């Protein structure tokens, strides 16, 4: 029995089976590469599902976490720390938030959504509009906003008052956004649905419609934020200003952290002392990691790099002229390779055998959300292998 097989057997004997049996035990990484317990190397084109924006073992993140862990890891929110304050200031800066905006720190994306749901309730309205195809998290509040029936049905009844409308359909949104609605929750790009990019006009219409009836517009940037799409946040492609955004995944570069940013004084005053809280959220360790991530992205020009490498990737895949590839959609380094037939799981299996980690997010779509440090040469390695991977999946 290999080391990996032994560890996976122990995993099954000790872990609750909500994730099924993983295919690999990973031991370490370097940049955009990871290694399994048997010593095999893989090009990581999933990046912890859009989390490892600096790749693995980035010296700036390693140094920041090491230094902070020796000084102060956790203090609770009875107190604050300089890393917490500095990270809040930096997030307001990169989000382009106006005077009076504020930050709330949690530990994950779903916690950020839970905070935004509470923000919505403080409007005095209980209605919430979300979109078909939406994924906002697994806690019961966030789950009510998530669209997939298989995720929601086993745990119903969930919070009432949530309406799902067709993503990208302005008319459907207009019909649903009434004066009973406290907030509209939309992903700037739908990741779990297969990297669906709405029109610029759709999010602009969402802003106009919510403003007209006094509802909040909450943009879920959990997967799209922190430089992923070629902007710090994907809403910045549209020219709108939301009332709140939710952030997680890439913010800590692998250290768990989530955040909600409220835009403007009136929205920021909706949640007051004692109305929400968290024990671990905004701890010094996670905030030091977040600062290191933002600083490294800025100093290394990774926002622009994500745009350039993502465009190169899309052009290279489409340039292959493969009959099974019907297109590539997405922004920056958040891309989906679209397939004619439902072979994405087979392509992903062949890719893993060949040393590439990709995500078959839909039967006909392969999601790529790699580290932002991915190089053009690494893109070439994957694109060069893709015809063989598709052939193996269709053989």
C-alpha positions as CSV (number, residue, x, y, z in Angstrom):
1,X,0.0,0.0,0.0
2,X,1.4,3.4,-1.0
3,X,1.7,6.2,1.6
4,X,-1.2,8.0,-0.1
5,X,-3.5,4.9,0.0
6,X,-2.8,4.4,3.6
7,X,-3.6,8.0,4.5
8,X,-6.8,8.0,2.5
9,X,-7.9,4.8,4.3
10,X,-7.3,6.6,7.6
11,X,-9.2,9.6,6.3
12,X,-12.3,7.5,5.5
13,X,-12.1,5.9,9.0
14,X,-11.9,9.2,10.8
15,X,-13.6,12.0,8.8
16,X,-17.3,12.7,8.4
17,X,-18.1,11.8,4.8
18,X,-19.5,15.1,3.6
19,X,-16.8,15.5,1.1
20,X,-16.6,11.9,-0.1
21,X,-13.2,10.3,-0.6
22,X,-10.6,12.8,-1.8
23,X,-8.4,11.6,-4.8
24,X,-5.2,12.9,-3.3
25,X,-3.3,13.6,-0.1
26,X,-1.3,16.8,-0.7
27,X,1.9,17.4,1.3
28,X,3.5,20.6,0.1
29,X,3.5,23.2,-2.6
30,X,5.7,25.7,-4.3
31,X,4.2,28.5,-6.4
32,X,1.6,27.0,-8.7
33,X,2.7,23.4,-8.0
34,X,1.7,20.9,-5.3
35,X,3.0,17.4,-4.5
36,X,1.1,14.4,-3.2
37,X,2.0,11.9,-0.5
38,X,3.7,9.7,-3.1
39,X,5.9,12.5,-4.4
40,X,4.0,13.2,-7.6
41,X,3.9,16.9,-8.8
42,X,0.8,18.6,-10.1
43,X,0.2,22.0,-11.7
44,X,-2.5,23.5,-9.5
45,X,-5.0,25.2,-11.7
46,X,-7.7,25.3,-9.0
47,X,-5.7,27.1,-6.2
48,X,-7.8,25.8,-3.3
49,X,-10.9,27.0,-5.2
50,X,-9.7,30.5,-5.9
51,X,-8.0,30.8,-2.5
52,X,-4.3,30.5,-3.0
53,X,-3.8,33.7,-4.9
54,X,-0.1,33.8,-4.2
55,X,0.4,30.2,-4.9
56,X,2.0,27.9,-2.3
57,X,4.8,28.9,0.0
58,X,5.0,32.5,-1.1
59,X,7.8,34.1,1.0
60,X,5.8,37.2,1.9
61,X,2.9,35.2,3.2
62,X,5.1,32.7,5.0
63,X,7.1,35.6,6.6
64,X,4.0,37.5,7.7
65,X,2.3,34.5,9.3
66,X,5.5,33.3,11.0
67,X,6.2,36.7,12.4
68,X,2.6,37.3,13.6
69,X,2.3,33.8,15.1
70,X,5.3,34.6,17.3
71,X,3.7,37.8,18.5
72,X,-0.1,37.4,18.8
73,X,-2.4,34.9,17.2
74,X,-5.8,35.5,18.8
75,X,-7.2,38.1,21.2
76,X,-11.0,37.9,20.5
77,X,-13.0,40.9,19.6
78,X,-13.0,42.2,23.2
79,X,-9.8,43.9,21.8
80,X,-8.4,44.9,18.5
81,X,-4.9,44.8,16.9
82,X,-2.9,46.9,14.5
83,X,-3.1,44.2,11.7
84,X,-6.9,44.2,12.0
85,X,-7.1,48.0,11.7
86,X,-4.6,48.2,8.9
87,X,-6.3,45.5,6.9
88,X,-9.7,47.2,7.2
89,X,-8.1,50.4,6.0
90,X,-6.5,48.6,3.0
91,X,-9.8,46.9,2.0
92,X,-11.6,50.2,2.0
93,X,-8.9,51.6,-0.1
94,X,-8.8,48.9,-2.8
95,X,-12.6,48.7,-2.9
96,X,-12.8,52.5,-3.6
97,X,-15.2,52.8,-0.7
98,X,-16.4,56.3,0.2
99,X,-16.2,58.1,3.5
100,X,-18.3,56.4,6.2
101,X,-17.7,52.9,4.8
102,X,-16.8,50.1,7.2
103,X,-15.5,46.5,7.4
104,X,-16.7,43.5,9.4
105,X,-14.3,40.5,9.6
106,X,-15.5,36.9,9.9
107,X,-13.8,33.6,9.1
108,X,-15.2,32.5,5.8
109,X,-17.4,33.5,2.8
110,X,-20.5,32.0,4.2
111,X,-20.0,34.0,7.4
112,X,-19.7,37.2,5.3
113,X,-23.0,36.4,3.7
114,X,-24.6,35.8,7.1
115,X,-23.5,39.3,8.1
116,X,-25.0,40.7,4.9
117,X,-28.3,38.9,5.6
118,X,-28.4,40.6,9.0
119,X,-27.6,43.9,7.3
120,X,-30.5,43.3,5.0
121,X,-32.9,42.6,7.9
122,X,-31.9,45.9,9.5
123,X,-33.7,47.7,6.7
124,X,-36.9,46.6,8.3
125,X,-37.8,44.4,5.2
126,X,-37.6,40.7,5.1
127,X,-37.6,40.0,1.3
128,X,-34.4,39.0,-0.4
129,X,-33.8,38.4,-4.1
130,X,-31.1,36.1,-5.3
131,X,-30.4,34.5,-8.6
132,X,-30.8,31.1,-10.3
133,X,-27.4,29.3,-10.3
134,X,-26.3,31.2,-7.2
135,X,-23.9,29.8,-4.6
136,X,-23.6,31.9,-1.5
137,X,-22.6,29.3,1.1
138,X,-23.7,26.3,3.2
139,X,-24.8,27.8,6.6
140,X,-28.5,27.9,6.8
141,X,-28.9,31.6,6.1
142,X,-26.5,31.5,3.1
143,X,-28.1,28.3,2.0
144,X,-31.4,29.9,1.6
145,X,-29.8,32.2,-1.0
146,X,-28.0,29.4,-2.7
147,X,-30.1,28.1,-5.6
148,X,-29.3,24.4,-6.0
149,X,-32.2,22.4,-4.8
150,X,-30.0,19.4,-3.8
151,X,-28.1,21.6,-1.4
152,X,-31.2,23.2,0.1
153,X,-33.9,20.6,0.2
154,X,-32.5,18.3,3.0
155,X,-32.4,21.3,5.4
156,X,-35.7,23.0,4.7
157,X,-37.5,25.0,6.0
158,X,-34.8,27.7,5.6
159,X,-35.3,31.4,6.2
160,X,-38.4,32.6,4.4
161,X,-38.8,35.5,1.9
162,X,-36.1,34.5,-0.6
163,X,-37.0,34.7,-4.3
164,X,-34.7,33.4,-7.0
165,X,-34.8,35.1,-10.4
166,X,-33.0,34.2,-13.7
167,X,-29.4,35.4,-13.5
168,X,-28.7,38.0,-16.2
169,X,-32.4,38.7,-16.9
170,X,-33.1,42.4,-16.2
171,X,-36.9,42.1,-16.7
172,X,-37.1,39.3,-14.1
173,X,-35.1,41.3,-11.7
174,X,-37.3,44.4,-12.2
175,X,-40.4,42.3,-11.5
176,X,-39.0,40.9,-8.3
177,X,-37.4,44.0,-6.7
178,X,-40.3,45.6,-4.9
179,X,-40.6,47.7,-1.7
180,X,-40.8,44.6,0.3
181,X,-37.3,43.6,-0.6
182,X,-34.5,44.4,1.8
183,X,-31.6,43.4,-0.4
184,X,-30.6,41.8,-3.7
185,X,-27.7,39.4,-3.5
186,X,-25.8,38.8,-6.7
187,X,-22.4,37.2,-7.6
188,X,-20.4,39.5,-9.9
189,X,-19.5,36.3,-11.8
190,X,-21.2,33.0,-11.0
191,X,-18.4,30.5,-10.2
192,X,-20.2,27.3,-9.1
193,X,-22.7,27.7,-12.0
194,X,-19.8,27.4,-14.5
195,X,-18.2,30.9,-14.5
196,X,-21.2,32.8,-15.9
197,X,-20.3,36.5,-16.6
198,X,-23.4,38.8,-16.7
199,X,-23.5,41.8,-19.0
200,X,-22.3,45.1,-17.6
201,X,-25.8,46.4,-18.0
202,X,-27.2,43.7,-15.8
203,X,-25.4,44.8,-12.7
204,X,-26.0,48.4,-13.5
205,X,-29.7,47.7,-13.8
206,X,-29.5,45.9,-10.4
207,X,-28.0,49.1,-8.9
208,X,-30.7,51.3,-10.4
209,X,-33.6,49.0,-9.4
210,X,-32.5,48.6,-5.8
211,X,-31.8,52.3,-5.4
212,X,-35.3,53.1,-6.8
213,X,-37.1,51.1,-4.1
214,X,-34.6,51.6,-1.2
215,X,-33.2,48.1,-1.2
216,X,-29.6,47.2,-0.7
217,X,-27.4,45.8,-3.4
218,X,-25.0,43.2,-2.0
219,X,-22.4,41.9,-4.4
220,X,-20.8,38.5,-3.5
221,X,-17.1,38.9,-4.3
222,X,-16.1,35.8,-2.4
223,X,-14.7,34.1,-5.4
224,X,-14.2,37.1,-7.7
225,X,-12.4,39.4,-5.3
226,X,-8.8,40.1,-4.5
227,X,-7.6,40.6,-8.1
228,X,-9.1,37.4,-9.5
229,X,-10.8,39.0,-12.5
230,X,-8.3,41.6,-13.5
231,X,-9.7,44.2,-11.0
232,X,-9.4,44.2,-7.3
233,X,-13.1,43.4,-7.3
234,X,-15.3,42.3,-10.2
235,X,-17.9,45.0,-9.5
236,X,-15.3,47.5,-10.5
237,X,-15.6,46.3,-14.2
238,X,-19.2,47.8,-14.2
239,X,-18.7,51.3,-12.7
240,X,-21.4,50.8,-10.0
241,X,-21.1,51.2,-6.2
242,X,-22.8,48.4,-4.3
243,X,-24.1,48.9,-0.7
244,X,-22.0,46.0,0.5
245,X,-19.6,43.3,-0.8
246,X,-18.7,40.0,0.7
247,X,-15.1,38.8,0.6
248,X,-13.2,35.7,1.5
249,X,-11.2,33.0,-0.4
250,X,-8.2,34.9,-1.8
251,X,-8.1,37.5,1.0
252,X,-6.0,35.3,3.3
253,X,-4.1,33.5,0.6
254,X,-5.0,30.2,2.4
255,X,-5.5,31.5,6.0
256,X,-9.2,31.5,6.8
257,X,-10.7,35.0,6.7
258,X,-13.9,36.6,5.5
259,X,-15.1,40.1,5.4
260,X,-18.1,42.3,4.6
261,X,-17.5,45.9,3.4
262,X,-20.4,48.3,3.8
263,X,-20.4,51.4,1.5
264,X,-21.3,54.7,2.9
265,X,-22.4,56.0,6.3
266,X,-26.1,55.2,6.1
267,X,-25.5,51.5,5.3
268,X,-22.7,51.2,7.7
269,X,-24.9,52.3,10.6
270,X,-27.5,49.6,10.0
271,X,-25.7,47.1,12.2
272,X,-24.9,48.4,15.7
273,X,-23.2,47.2,18.9
274,X,-24.3,43.8,20.0
275,X,-26.2,42.9,16.8
276,X,-23.5,40.6,15.3
277,X,-20.2,39.1,16.4
278,X,-17.6,36.4,16.1
279,X,-14.9,35.0,18.3
280,X,-12.2,34.4,15.7
281,X,-13.0,36.9,13.0
282,X,-10.4,39.5,12.4
283,X,-7.8,37.8,14.5
284,X,-4.2,39.2,14.2
285,X,-2.9,36.1,12.4
286,X,-5.5,36.2,9.6
287,X,-5.3,39.9,9.2
288,X,-1.5,39.8,9.0
289,X,-2.0,37.2,6.2
290,X,-4.5,39.5,4.5
291,X,-2.1,42.4,4.6
292,X,0.7,40.3,3.1
293,X,-1.6,39.1,0.3
294,X,-2.7,42.6,-0.6
295,X,0.8,44.0,-0.5
296,X,2.3,41.2,-2.6
297,X,-0.5,41.5,-5.2
298,X,0.1,45.2,-5.5
299,X,3.9,45.1,-5.5
300,X,4.1,42.2,-8.0
301,X,1.4,43.7,-10.3
302,X,-0.7,40.6,-10.0
303,X,-4.1,42.2,-10.8
304,X,-2.9,43.2,-14.3
305,X,-1.0,39.9,-14.5
306,X,-4.3,38.0,-13.9
307,X,-5.9,39.8,-16.7
308,X,-3.1,39.2,-19.2
309,X,-2.5,35.6,-18.3
310,X,-6.2,34.9,-18.3
311,X,-6.6,36.4,-21.8
312,X,-3.6,34.4,-23.0
313,X,-5.1,31.2,-21.6
314,X,-8.5,31.8,-23.3
315,X,-6.9,32.6,-26.6
316,X,-4.5,29.6,-26.5
317,X,-7.3,27.1,-25.7
318,X,-9.6,28.5,-28.4
319,X,-6.6,28.6,-30.8
320,X,-6.3,24.8,-30.6
321,X,-9.4,24.5,-32.7
322,X,-10.6,21.4,-30.8
323,X,-14.1,20.1,-31.9
324,X,-14.9,19.3,-28.2
325,X,-14.2,22.9,-27.0
326,X,-17.0,25.2,-27.7
327,X,-15.5,28.3,-26.1
328,X,-13.8,29.8,-23.0
329,X,-15.7,32.3,-20.8
330,X,-14.7,34.3,-17.8
331,X,-12.6,37.2,-16.7
332,X,-8.9,37.3,-15.6
333,X,-7.9,34.1,-14.0
334,X,-11.4,32.9,-13.5
335,X,-12.2,30.9,-16.6
336,X,-14.3,28.0,-17.8
337,X,-13.5,25.8,-20.8
338,X,-16.8,24.8,-22.3
339,X,-17.2,21.4,-23.8
340,X,-19.5,20.0,-26.4
341,X,-20.2,16.8,-24.5
342,X,-20.6,16.0,-20.8
343,X,-17.0,14.8,-20.4
344,X,-15.7,17.3,-17.9
345,X,-15.2,14.7,-15.1
346,X,-13.3,12.5,-17.5
347,X,-11.1,15.3,-18.6
348,X,-10.4,16.2,-15.0
349,X,-9.5,12.6,-14.2
350,X,-7.2,12.4,-17.2
351,X,-5.6,15.7,-16.2
352,X,-4.9,14.5,-12.7
353,X,-3.2,11.4,-14.1
354,X,-1.1,13.7,-16.3
355,X,-0.2,16.1,-13.4
356,X,-2.8,18.9,-13.7
357,X,-5.4,19.8,-11.2
358,X,-8.6,21.2,-12.8
359,X,-12.2,21.4,-11.6
360,X,-15.1,19.9,-13.6
361,X,-17.6,22.4,-12.2
362,X,-20.3,21.3,-14.6
363,X,-20.6,18.2,-16.8
364,X,-19.7,20.4,-19.8
365,X,-17.5,23.0,-18.1
366,X,-14.0,22.9,-16.6
367,X,-13.3,25.7,-14.1
368,X,-9.8,27.1,-13.8
369,X,-9.1,29.5,-10.9
370,X,-5.3,29.1,-10.5
371,X,-2.9,31.1,-8.3
372,X,-2.5,34.6,-9.7
373,X,1.3,33.9,-10.0
374,X,0.6,31.4,-12.8
375,X,3.1,31.9,-15.6
376,X,2.6,31.9,-19.4
377,X,4.9,28.9,-19.6
378,X,2.7,27.0,-17.2
379,X,-0.3,27.9,-19.3
380,X,1.5,26.5,-22.3
381,X,2.2,23.3,-20.5
382,X,-1.5,22.8,-19.8
383,X,-2.8,23.9,-23.2
384,X,-0.3,21.6,-24.9
385,X,-1.6,18.7,-22.9
386,X,-5.3,19.5,-23.3
387,X,-5.9,17.7,-26.6
388,X,-4.6,14.5,-25.1
389,X,-6.7,14.9,-22.0
390,X,-9.9,15.3,-24.1
391,X,-8.9,12.4,-26.2
392,X,-8.4,10.2,-23.1
393,X,-11.8,11.3,-21.8
394,X,-13.6,10.4,-25.0
395,X,-11.7,7.2,-25.8
